[in-house]
């Protein structure tokens, strides 16, 4: 499982897209320790992934023009993606 940071607009677009579409995701920043291994828990029939010490290293922000000092809210979302094969043959991608 890989975690990425995306803008609010990208998150909305991904949420509304057709599942048959595949597109490249442009991230809005860099996350350290953003990969985790999927573990299966048979008692609860659940898959989990743990991310230890995940940190936002840097984030892309809009550039200031001249001497502007503007306070702005910009929302971001964490996108979790994984891909695996069922029975060793059928590829599955989950976002």
Residue pairs with C-beta under 8 A, 6 or more apart in sequence:
1 35
1 36
1 37
1 38
1 49
1 80
1 81
1 82
2 34
2 35
2 80
2 81
2 82
3 31
3 34
3 35
3 36
3 51
3 54
3 78
3 79
3 80
4 25
4 27
4 31
4 34
4 78
4 79
4 81
5 27
5 28
5 29
5 31
5 56
5 59
5 76
5 77
5 78
5 79
6 14
6 25
6 26
6 27
6 28
6 76
6 77
6 78
6 79
7 28
7 74
7 75
7 76
7 77
8 74
8 75
8 76
8 77
10 25
10 26
10 28
10 77
11 77
11 79
14 25
14 79
14 95
17 23
22 93
25 79
25 81
28 59
28 60
28 76
29 56
29 57
29 58
29 59
29 60
29 76
30 56
30 57
30 58
31 54
31 55
31 56
31 57
32 53
32 54
32 55
32 56
32 57
33 51
33 52
33 53
33 54
33 55
34 51
34 54
35 51
36 49
36 50
36 51
36 52
37 49
37 50
38 47
38 48
38 49
38 82
38 84
39 47
39 48
39 49
39 50
40 46
40 47
41 47
41 48
49 80
49 82
59 76
61 74
62 72
62 74
64 70
79 95
80 95
81 93
81 94
81 95
82 93
82 94
83 91
83 92
83 93
83 94
84 91
84 92
85 91
85 92
86 92
